């Protein structure tokens, strides 16, 4: 079993980075965060999206489209 210190560091993305990757506007990205379709963490006043959350979101949407 791996511990937190043994895992690779998680890349945290900003909202503008997610906007660019998904080619969506700010409102659309915040709507995904608000509806918990896309997981995020808050550090102070900054919102960060773990890169694995973005990957999971994209995979889930691809599966929905294929069904």
Residue, then its C-alpha position, 0 to 999 in steps of 0.5 A: x500500500x502506498x502512502x501520500x509521501x510515496x505517491x507522485x505529486x498531484x498537478x493542480x490546475x487553475x480555472x483558466x487552465x481548465x478553460x483552455x483544456x476544455x475550450x469552455x468559458x469561465x461560467x461553464x467551468x464554474x458551473x461544472x464545479x458548482x454541480x460537482x461534475x468536476x472535483x476541486x479544492x479550495x486553497x485560501x481564495x484560490x480554486x484548484x482542480x486536480x489533473x486526475x479530476x479533469x481526466x476522470x471527468x473527460x472519461x466519464x463524458x466519453x462513456x456517456x456519449x458512447x452509451 
